[in-house]
Amino acid sequence: MNETTLAPPPAPAQEGRHRASTPPVSRVRRLFAGAPEDPRWARPALWAILVLATALYAWNLSSITGNTFYNAAVYSGTKSWKAFFFGALDSGSFITVDKPPFALWVMGLSARVFGYGTWQLMLPMVAVGTGSVALLYRLVKRDFGVVAGTIAALTLTLTPIAVAINRDTDPDPILVFLMLLGAAALLKAVRSGRLMPLVWSGVAIGFAFNTKMMQAYVVLPAFFLVYLWAADISLGRRMRNLAVGTVALIASSAWWMVIVDLIPAADRPYIGGSTDNTVWDLVIGYNGFGRIFGASSSVGSQGNGAGFGGSASIYRMFNDIMGGQISWLIPFAAIALVGGLVLRGRAPRTDARRAALMLWGGWFVLHYLTFSLAEGTFHPYYVTAMAPGIAAVAGAGGVMLYRAFKEGSAAVGVPPRERIRAWGRGWVLPAAIAVSSVWAIILLQRVSGSGTLYTVAEIVVGVAGSAAVLGLLAGRFMQRQKLVGFAALAAIVALLAGPAAYSASAATTASSNGTNPTAGPNTGGGMGGSKGGAPSRSGSKPSGNAPSGSGSSGGQSMGQPPSGTGSTATRGSSESQTGRTASGTGGGMGGQVSSAMITYLKKHQDGATWLVAVATDQTASSIILESGQPVISMGGWSGSDNAMTLAGLKSLVKSGRLHYVMVGSQGGQGTSSEIATWVKKHGTAVSAYSGLYRLDASDVS
């Protein structure tokens, strides 16, 4: 078999020198028109995909509410550089969010430059989302050609959960972009054998770590294996370079954590989500092993949110909740990965295409296993990080299977054994298309009756999938290459029609973003979280008002904005809220917040640093966005953090930095119960607002 037919030849070694001598005008022309050796359709197709991605991520921008939790932290960072550096929820820097702050820094810098508002926060998210599509195109095209790169870019663009998360203020879009930068540098290190690209790969993953901690490390086994196996240098140099790259990775990952943990606790915010007020505990607990095993002592191990994506199992990605978000091309990608590796089986150790396929396949498989089997906190949007692996394998492996199919169809004049192998390989592509088309129809039937869009998609999948399989087989036996080409185009339509329907829904439905963003119709499973307040579009003062039609991603309210006029619909629930209150029941320290209460608190703040102390981050973030004032979250996200002690509360009250505390009527356990008891005993109840107490220095003995 002639291996050169399986994929385009690698770029010539002198390409770098040629580019270095290219005049600036030619570089600009190359950017817009593409390389001279590319087909004429290649660059227009790429630009069309990038425009589509930008449109999906930025459509109806004013409807995007984002995640109140992170919105409030970004707003606080625009008011205080201390809060900015630590990633504090409030500008008074009492407690941090439960993630490292890099994504907050990116959004915060945008808000500081352009003013605080919806588009200011979303601008970097849309940019990195579209940038990830462009970067994946370049990486796949480099090793597998224009067609593979185009398919990969379009697949990533139309991955439903990727559309949903790129329309949100969660940190995942930035995480994915940084991981792709790390992959780009690693592949360059494999091809060149040089050390510095490997160092930069480690730095990129380190910044990804400072975006979402241990999730950034999921791809590392694949990175290490690919470099150790395929780099075109001696084993000794490979091991040495990996050691240096690992040092760069550790330094890039740990610098913020080390600085924060070295600062005395009295001089910095409490580390939200930790059990001992250290970032290290957050790394290994709540954002580390607690996510995987659900068995540490951290808050994350208590299962908060674990039901969002269904029970942990090897089939989780295919369940009613996750299936429509990510699984459309998983069957095709799995078959393409195995087939592609088999086709490259006899290639040299340093074969660049096999190395790239190993990287993207490892990216896909490692994320699949991690997310499927994770027993701790799990949200559907986490799997956005798996999307580049699926897209790259679908593009690269799909093109390899297509070339193998055409080769099998034309296998004449070769030895019988080789002819049999070629014909056998030729059946893989039709089988992969058939399996994936059937799975897409099953997914669309799950939401039958949810709208015309999904019915049309189901018909398109059925017709195009049948045309693709029958066209491939007919073209093979009739030796009609044009028919095979048309069948391949039909296959692309069949495989992407379902994801396109879900993605269109995510881009046009206001309720798709918030605490737990998802795409497509509700499938009746899992827990959900409500939307946070939208940033103000005026660029000045934040607003906690949710736009009309925004609602939760599931049936459980988790902190509605404290003001508004219309009802706020919830997905997966028939209930609606008036928009006048925000639930804040965490650890028995909750109450209810209204716009009138916030007005009262601001009028009687009397020079205090914090407007009020409440139980949880959800309530605090809503009040911050509504009032523009710092608010204390005493218990973190779930109300279980030990951020506030009775001694600490007394100190704040005595110094005049805090006057108001909200407590619930049910009491609580541990510190929250102790605080509630003390507040009720020594504070003055504000009769107009249930659960609100006033405390002054004279109340502290």
C-alpha positions in Angstrom: 0.0 0.0 0.0 1.2 3.5 -0.9 1.2 5.3 2.5 1.3 8.7 0.8 -2.3 8.3 -0.1 -3.4 8.2 3.5 -2.7 11.8 4.4 -1.0 14.8 2.8 2.8 14.8 3.0 4.4 16.8 5.9 5.3 20.4 5.3 8.8 20.7 3.8 11.7 21.4 6.1 12.5 24.7 4.4 9.0 26.1 5.0 10.1 28.1 8.0 12.9 29.8 6.0 10.5 30.5 3.2 8.1 32.2 5.6 10.8 34.2 7.2 11.7 35.8 3.8 8.1 36.4 2.8 7.3 40.2 2.4 4.8 41.6 4.9 2.2 42.2 2.1 2.4 38.5 1.1 1.9 37.5 4.7 -1.3 39.5 4.9 -2.5 38.1 1.6 -1.6 34.6 2.8 -3.7 35.3 6.0 -6.8 36.1 4.0 -6.3 34.0 0.8 -4.4 31.0 2.3 -1.3 29.3 1.2 -0.6 28.9 -2.5 -0.7 25.2 -2.3 -4.1 25.1 -0.6 -7.3 24.6 -2.6 -9.1 27.8 -3.6 -12.0 27.0 -1.4 -9.9 26.4 1.8 -9.5 29.9 3.2 -13.0 31.1 2.4 -14.3 28.0 4.1 -12.2 28.7 7.2 -13.3 32.3 7.3 -16.9 31.2 7.0 -16.5 28.8 9.9 -14.9 31.5 12.0 -17.8 33.9 11.2 -20.2 31.1 12.1 -18.4 30.5 15.4 -18.4 34.2 16.3 -22.1 34.5 15.4 -23.0 31.5 17.6 -21.0 32.7 20.5 -22.1 36.4 20.3 -25.6 36.2 19.0 -28.1 38.3 20.9 -25.4 39.3 23.3 -27.8 41.3 25.4 -29.6 38.1 26.5 -26.5 36.6 28.0 -26.6 36.6 31.8 -23.5 34.6 32.6 -22.7 33.2 36.0 -23.5 35.6 38.8 -20.8 34.1 40.9 -18.0 35.0 38.5 -19.7 38.2 37.4 -19.6 39.5 40.9 -15.9 38.6 41.4 -15.0 40.3 38.1 -16.9 43.4 39.2 -15.2 43.4 42.6 -11.8 43.1 40.8 -12.6 46.3 38.9 -13.0 48.1 42.3 -10.0 46.7 44.1 -6.6 45.5 42.8 -6.4 43.3 45.9 -9.6 41.6 45.1 -8.4 41.3 41.5 -5.2 39.5 42.4 -6.8 37.1 44.8 -9.9 36.5 42.8 -12.1 37.6 45.7 -15.9 37.5 45.5 -16.2 40.9 47.1 -14.1 44.1 46.8 -13.5 44.0 50.5 -11.6 40.7 49.9 -13.3 38.6 52.6 -13.4 35.3 50.6 -12.2 34.2 47.2 -14.1 32.2 44.6 -13.4 28.5 44.5 -11.2 28.7 41.4 -7.8 30.4 40.7 -8.2 33.8 39.2 -6.7 33.8 35.7 -10.1 33.7 33.8 -11.3 36.5 36.2 -8.2 38.5 35.3 -8.9 38.2 31.6 -12.5 39.4 32.0 -11.5 41.9 34.6 -9.0 43.6 32.4 -11.6 43.8 29.7 -14.0 45.4 32.2 -11.4 47.8 33.4 -10.5 49.0 29.9 -14.1 49.1 28.4 -16.2 49.4 31.6 -18.2 46.7 33.3 -21.1 45.3 31.3 -22.3 42.3 29.4 -20.3 42.6 26.2 -17.2 43.7 28.1 -17.2 40.4 30.0 -18.2 38.3 27.0 -15.7 39.9 24.6 -12.7 37.7 25.8 -14.9 34.6 25.9 -16.1 35.0 22.4 -12.5 35.8 21.3 -11.0 32.7 22.9 -13.9 30.5 21.7 -13.3 31.6 18.1 -9.6 31.5 18.6 -9.8 27.9 19.7 -11.5 27.0 16.4 -8.9 28.7 14.4 -6.0 27.2 16.4 -7.5 23.7 16.1 -7.8 24.2 12.3 -4.2 25.1 12.0 -3.0 22.2 14.1 -5.0 19.5 12.3 -4.3 21.0 8.9 -0.5 21.0 9.6 -0.4 17.2 9.9 -3.5 16.0 8.0 -4.4 18.5 5.4 -7.0 21.2 4.6 -10.0 18.9 4.5 -9.2 17.4 7.9 -8.6 20.8 9.4 -11.8 22.2 8.0 -13.9 19.3 9.4 -12.2 19.6 12.8 -12.9 23.3 13.0 -16.5 22.9 11.9 -17.0 20.1 14.4 -15.7 22.1 17.3 -17.7 25.1 16.2 -20.9 23.1 16.2 -20.3 21.1 19.4 -23.4 22.1 21.5 -21.8 22.4 24.9 -19.0 24.4 23.4 -21.5 26.9 22.1 -23.3 27.1 25.4 -20.1 27.6 27.5 -18.7 30.2 25.1 -21.8 32.2 25.7 -21.1 32.2 29.5 -18.7 33.7 32.0 -17.4 30.4 33.4 -13.7 29.9 33.0 -13.8 26.9 30.6 -13.4 28.7 27.2 -10.1 30.2 28.5 -9.1 26.8 29.8 -9.6 25.1 26.4 -7.7 27.8 24.6 -4.7 27.6 26.9 -4.7 23.8 26.6 -4.7 24.1 22.8 -1.8 26.5 23.0 0.0 23.8 25.0 -0.8 21.2 22.4 0.5 23.4 19.6 3.8 24.0 21.4 4.1 20.2 22.2 3.6 19.2 18.5 6.2 21.7 17.5 8.6 20.3 20.1 7.9 16.8 18.7 8.6 17.8 15.1 11.6 20.0 15.8 13.2 18.2 18.8 13.9 21.6 20.3 13.6 22.3 24.0 11.9 25.7 24.1 8.6 24.7 22.5 8.3 22.0 25.2 8.9 24.7 27.8 6.2 26.9 26.4 3.9 24.0 26.3 4.4 23.6 30.1 3.9 27.3 30.6 0.6 27.2 28.7 -0.7 24.2 30.7 0.5 26.0 33.9 -1.7 29.0 33.1 -4.6 26.6 32.3 -4.0 25.2 35.8 -4.4 28.8 37.2 -7.7 28.9 35.3 -9.3 25.7 36.6 -6.6 23.8 38.5 -6.4 20.0 38.1 -8.7 19.8 35.1 -5.8 21.3 33.1 -3.7 18.3 33.9 -6.0 15.7 32.3 -4.1 15.9 29.0 -0.7 15.6 30.5 -0.3 11.8 30.2 -0.9 12.1 26.5 1.5 15.0 26.2 4.3 13.1 28.0 3.7 9.9 26.1 3.7 11.5 22.7 6.9 13.5 23.3 8.7 10.6 24.9 7.7 8.3 22.0 7.8 10.5 18.9 10.3 13.3 19.3 13.1 13.1 16.8 16.0 13.1 19.2 17.7 10.6 21.4 16.0 9.0 24.4 18.4 10.7 26.7 17.6 14.2 25.3 13.9 13.4 25.3 14.0 12.6 29.0 16.1 15.6 29.8 13.8 17.9 27.9 10.8 16.5 29.6 12.4 17.1 32.9 13.0 20.8 32.0 9.5 21.1 30.6 8.1 19.7 33.8 9.9 22.3 35.8 8.4 25.0 33.6 5.0 23.4 34.1 5.4 23.3 37.9 6.6 26.9 38.1 3.9 28.2 35.8 1.3 26.3 37.8 2.4 27.0 41.3 3.6 30.6 41.4 0.2 32.2 42.4 -0.6 29.4 44.8 2.8 29.8 46.6 2.5 33.5 46.8 -1.0 33.4 48.3 -0.2 30.6 50.8 2.8 32.5 52.0 0.8 35.6 52.8 -0.6 35.5 56.4 -4.2 34.6 56.5 -5.1 37.9 58.3 -3.8 39.8 55.3 -5.7 38.1 52.5 -9.1 36.7 51.8 -10.2 33.2 52.9 -9.7 30.7 50.2 -13.2 29.7 49.1 -13.8 26.0 48.8 -10.8 25.0 51.0 -11.1 23.3 54.4 -8.0 25.0 55.9 -7.8 28.3 54.2 -5.0 27.3 51.8 -4.8 27.1 48.0 -3.0 23.8 48.3 -6.0 22.2 50.0 -8.2 23.6 47.2 -5.9 22.0 44.6 -5.9 18.5 46.0 -9.4 18.6 47.5 -12.3 20.6 46.1 -10.7 21.1 42.6 -8.6 17.9 42.6 -9.3 14.4 44.0 -12.6 15.5 45.5 -13.9 15.9 41.9 -12.7 12.5 40.9 -13.3 10.3 43.9 -15.8 12.4 45.9 -14.2 11.2 49.1 -12.0 14.0 50.5 -13.0 16.2 53.4 -13.4 19.2 51.1 -16.7 20.8 50.2 -16.4 19.3 46.7 -16.5 15.8 48.0 -19.9 16.3 49.4 -21.5 15.8 46.0 -22.7 19.4 45.5 -23.7 19.4 41.8 -22.7 15.8 41.2 -26.2 15.1 39.8 -26.0 17.8 37.1 -24.6 15.3 34.6 -26.1 12.0 35.9 -24.5 9.2 37.8 -20.9 8.3 37.2 -20.4 5.4 34.8 -18.6 4.5 31.6 -21.9 5.4 29.8 -22.4 8.9 31.4 -21.6 10.7 28.1 -24.5 8.9 26.4 -27.2 9.5 29.1 -30.2 11.7 28.7 -28.4 14.7 30.2 -25.0 14.5 28.5 -25.8 12.8 25.2 -27.0 15.8 23.3 -24.2 18.0 24.7 -21.2 16.1 23.6 -21.8 12.5 22.4 -22.8 13.1 18.7 -19.5 12.2 17.2 -18.0 10.0 19.9 -18.8 6.8 18.1 -17.3 8.1 14.8 -14.3 9.5 16.6 -13.6 6.2 18.5 -13.7 4.2 15.2 -11.7 6.8 13.4 -9.0 6.8 16.1 -8.6 3.1 16.1 -8.6 3.0 12.3 -6.2 5.8 11.9 -3.7 4.2 14.4 -3.9 0.9 12.5 -3.3 2.7 9.2 -0.2 4.4 10.6 1.0 1.2 12.3 4.1 0.6 10.2 5.2 4.2 10.2 8.5 5.2 11.8 8.6 6.1 15.5 8.9 9.8 14.7 6.0 9.8 12.2 4.4 13.2 12.8 0.9 12.2 11.8 0.8 9.2 14.2 2.2 11.4 16.9 -0.6 14.0 16.3 -3.2 11.2 16.2 -1.9 9.9 19.5 -2.1 13.3 21.1 -5.7 14.0 20.0 -6.8 10.5 20.7 -5.2 10.7 24.1 -6.9 14.0 24.7 -10.3 12.5 23.8 -9.9 9.2 25.7 -8.4 10.7 28.9 -11.2 13.3 29.2 -13.8 10.7 28.4 -12.7 8.4 31.2 -12.2 11.2 33.7 -15.6 12.8 33.2 -17.4 9.5 32.9 -16.1 8.1 36.1 -15.8 11.2 38.2 -17.8 10.7 41.4 -17.5 14.2 42.8 -19.0 17.5 41.6 -19.7 17.3 37.9 -21.4 19.8 35.5 -22.2 19.1 31.9 -20.1 22.1 30.7 -16.9 20.5 32.0 -16.9 18.3 28.9 -16.2 21.3 26.8 -12.5 20.4 27.3 -13.1 17.1 25.6 -14.5 18.7 22.4 -11.2 19.6 20.7 -10.0 16.0 21.0 -13.2 14.6 19.5 -13.2 17.3 16.7 -9.5 16.7 15.8 -9.9 12.9 15.7 -13.1 13.1 13.7 -11.3 15.4 11.1 -8.0 13.6 11.0 -9.2 10.1 11.4 -12.2 10.6 9.1 -9.9 11.8 6.2 -7.6 8.8 6.8 -10.5 6.4 6.6 -11.8 8.1 3.5 -8.5 7.8 1.8 -8.3 4.2 2.9 -11.8 3.6 1.5 -10.8 5.1 -1.9 -7.7 3.1 -1.9 -9.6 -0.1 -1.2 -12.0 0.7 -4.1 -9.1 1.1 -6.5 -7.0 -1.9 -5.2 -6.1 -3.6 -8.5 -2.7 -4.9 -9.6 -1.5 -5.5 -6.0 -0.8 -8.9 -4.3 -4.0 -10.7 -3.2 -3.2 -10.4 0.6 -2.7 -6.6 0.3 -5.9 -6.4 -1.8 -7.9 -8.2 0.9 -6.5 -5.8 3.6 -7.4 -2.8 1.5 -10.9 -4.0 0.9 -11.3 -4.8 4.6 -10.2 -1.3 5.6 -12.6 0.2 3.1 -15.6 -1.0 5.1 -14.6 0.9 8.2 -15.8 4.4 6.9 -19.3 3.3 5.9 -19.7 1.4 9.2 -18.5 4.5 11.2 -21.0 6.8 9.4 -23.8 4.3 9.9 -23.2 3.9 13.6 -22.9 7.6 14.2 -26.0 8.4 12.1 -28.1 5.9 14.0 -26.9 7.3 17.3 -27.7 10.9 16.2 -31.3 9.7 15.3 -31.6 8.2 18.8 -30.5 11.4 20.4 -33.0 13.4 18.4 -35.8 11.0 19.1 -35.1 11.6 22.8 -36.3 15.2 22.3 -39.0 14.4 19.8 -41.7 17.0 20.1 -39.4 19.7 21.5 -39.6 21.7 18.3 -39.5 21.7 14.5 -35.8 22.3 14.5 -35.1 18.9 16.0 -37.6 17.1 13.7 -36.0 18.6 10.7 -32.5 17.6 12.0 -33.7 14.1 12.5 -35.0 13.9 8.9 -31.7 15.4 7.6 -29.7 12.9 9.5 -31.7 10.0 8.3 -31.7 11.0 4.6 -28.1 12.2 4.5 -26.8 9.3 6.5 -28.5 6.8 4.2 -27.3 8.6 1.2 -23.8 8.7 2.5 -23.6 4.9 3.3 -25.4 3.9 0.1 -23.4 6.3 -2.0 -20.1 5.1 -0.6 -21.0 1.4 -1.3 -22.4 2.1 -4.7 -19.4 4.3 -5.7 -17.1 1.6 -4.5 -18.6 -1.2 -6.5 -19.3 1.0 -9.5 -15.9 2.6 -9.4 -17.5 6.1 -9.4 -15.1 8.4 -7.6 -17.4 11.4 -7.9 -20.2 9.5 -6.3 -17.9 8.6 -3.4 -17.0 12.3 -3.0 -20.7 13.4 -2.9 -21.3 10.6 -0.4 -18.6 12.0 1.8 -20.2 15.4 1.8 -23.5 13.8 2.7 -21.8 12.1 5.6 -20.5 15.4 7.0 -24.1 16.8 6.8 -25.5 13.7 8.6 -22.9 13.8 11.4 -23.3 17.5 12.0 -27.0 18.1 11.5 -27.9 17.1 15.1 -25.1 19.2 16.8 -26.1 22.1 14.6 -29.7 22.0 15.8 -28.6 22.0 19.5 -26.0 24.7 18.8 -28.6 27.0 17.2 -30.8 26.5 20.2 -28.0 27.4 22.6 -27.2 30.6 20.6 -30.9 31.8 20.4 -32.2 30.7 23.8 -31.5 33.2 26.7 -31.9 30.5 29.3 -28.9 28.5 28.0 -26.3 30.3 30.0 -25.7 30.8 33.8 -24.6 28.6 36.6 -25.1 25.4 34.6 -25.1 26.2 30.9 -26.4 23.6 28.5 -27.6 23.5 24.9 -30.7 22.1 23.3 -34.1 21.2 25.0 -34.5 20.0 28.5 -34.2 16.2 28.7 -35.7 15.9 32.1 -32.7 14.7 34.1 -30.2 16.0 36.6 -30.0 18.9 38.9 -29.8 22.4 37.7 -28.7 25.8 38.8 -30.3 29.1 38.2 -29.0 32.0 36.2 -27.0 34.8 37.7 -27.6 38.4 37.3 -26.5 40.0 34.1 -23.9 42.7 34.1 -25.1 46.1 33.2 -24.7 47.1 29.6 -24.1 50.7 30.5 -20.6 50.0 31.5 -20.9 51.7 34.8 -23.0 50.1 37.5 -23.8 46.4 37.8 -27.3 45.2 37.7 -28.7 42.1 39.3 -31.8 42.0 37.1 -32.0 39.0 34.9 -33.2 39.7 31.4 -36.6 38.5 30.4 -36.7 34.8 29.7 -33.6 33.9 31.5 -33.9 31.0 33.9 -32.2 28.1 35.4 -30.6 25.2 33.8 -32.6 22.8 35.9 -35.1 22.8 38.6 -33.2 23.9 41.6 -33.0 27.6 42.4 -29.5 28.6 43.4 -29.5 32.3 43.9 -31.8 34.4 41.7 -31.0 38.1 41.3 -32.6 40.1 44.1 -34.6 42.4 41.9 -36.7 42.4 38.8 -40.2 42.7 37.5 -41.0 39.6 35.5 -41.1 35.9 36.3 -38.0 33.9 35.8 -38.7 30.6 34.2 -36.8 27.5 35.2 -35.9 24.6 32.9 -37.1 21.3 34.3 -39.6 22.9 36.6 -43.0 24.3 36.3 -42.4 26.9 39.0 -41.6 30.5 38.5 -40.2 33.2 40.7 -41.3 36.8 41.0 -37.7 38.1 40.7 -38.1 40.0 43.9 -36.2 37.6 46.2 -32.9 35.7 46.2 -32.6 32.5 48.2 -29.8 32.3 50.5 -30.2 29.3 52.7 -26.8 27.8 53.4 -25.9 26.1 56.6 -28.8 27.7 58.4 -27.5 31.2 57.8 -29.8 32.2 55.0 -32.6 34.6 54.7 -34.4 36.3 51.8 -33.1 39.4 50.1 -35.3 42.0 48.3 -34.6 45.1 46.4 -36.2 47.1 49.2 -33.9 45.5 51.7 -30.9 46.4 49.6 -32.0 50.0 49.4 -32.4 50.0 53.2 -29.0 48.5 53.7 -27.3 51.1 51.5 -29.1 53.9 53.3 -28.0 52.7 56.7 -24.5 51.3 55.8 -23.0 54.0 58.0 -19.5 53.8 56.6 -19.1 50.0 57.0 -16.8 48.2 54.5 -19.4 45.5 53.9 -23.0 46.1 53.2 -24.2 42.9 54.8 -23.0 39.4 55.7 -24.9 36.5 54.2 -24.7 32.7 54.2 -23.5 31.8 50.7 -21.8 33.0 47.6 -25.0 32.8 45.6 -26.8 35.3 47.7 -23.7 37.5 48.2 -23.0 37.7 44.4 -26.5 38.7 43.6 -26.5 41.5 46.2 -23.1 42.7 45.0 -24.4 43.0 41.4 -27.6 44.7 42.6 -26.0 47.1 45.0 -22.4 47.6 43.7 -21.2 47.2 47.3 -19.0 44.5 48.9 -20.9 41.7 50.7 -19.5 39.0 52.9 -20.2 35.4 52.1 -19.7 33.6 55.4 -19.9 30.1 54.1 -18.7 30.1 50.6 -20.5 28.4 47.7 -22.4 25.8 49.7 -22.5 27.5 53.1 -20.0 25.0 54.5 -16.8 27.0 54.3 -15.3 28.0 57.7 -14.6 31.5 56.4 -16.4 33.3 59.2 -15.7 32.6 62.9 -17.6 34.1 65.8 -14.4 35.9 66.9 -13.9 37.2 63.4 -17.5 38.5 63.2 -17.2 40.2 66.6 -14.0 41.9 65.4 -15.6 43.2 62.2 -18.6 44.5 64.1 -16.5 46.1 66.8 -14.3 48.0 64.3 -17.4 49.3 62.5 -16.6 47.4 59.2 -19.9 45.4 59.3 -23.3 46.3 60.8 -25.8 43.9 59.2 -26.0 40.1 59.2 -28.6 37.8 57.7 -29.5 34.6 59.6 -32.1 32.0 59.0 -34.8 30.7 61.2 -33.7 27.1 61.2 -30.4 27.5 62.9 -27.5 25.3 61.7 -24.5 23.2 62.7 -21.1 24.1 63.9 -19.9 27.6 63.5 -22.9 28.8 61.6 -25.2 27.8 64.4 -22.9 29.5 66.9 -22.9 32.7 64.9 -26.7 32.6 64.3 -27.3 32.2 68.1 -25.0 35.1 69.0 -26.4 37.4 66.3 -30.0 36.8 67.4 -29.1 37.3 71.0 -27.0 40.5 70.7 -28.3 42.0 67.4 -31.3 44.2 66.8 -33.8 42.6 64.4 -34.9 44.8 61.5 -38.6 43.9 61.7 -39.3 44.9 58.1 -37.0 42.2 56.7 -37.0 38.7 58.0 -33.6 37.4 59.1 -31.8 40.7 59.1 -30.1 42.0 62.2 -28.2 45.2 63.0 -25.0 45.0 65.1 -22.9 47.9 66.5 -19.7 48.1 68.5 -21.7 48.4 71.7 -23.2 44.9 71.1 -19.8 43.3 71.3 -18.8 42.5 74.9 
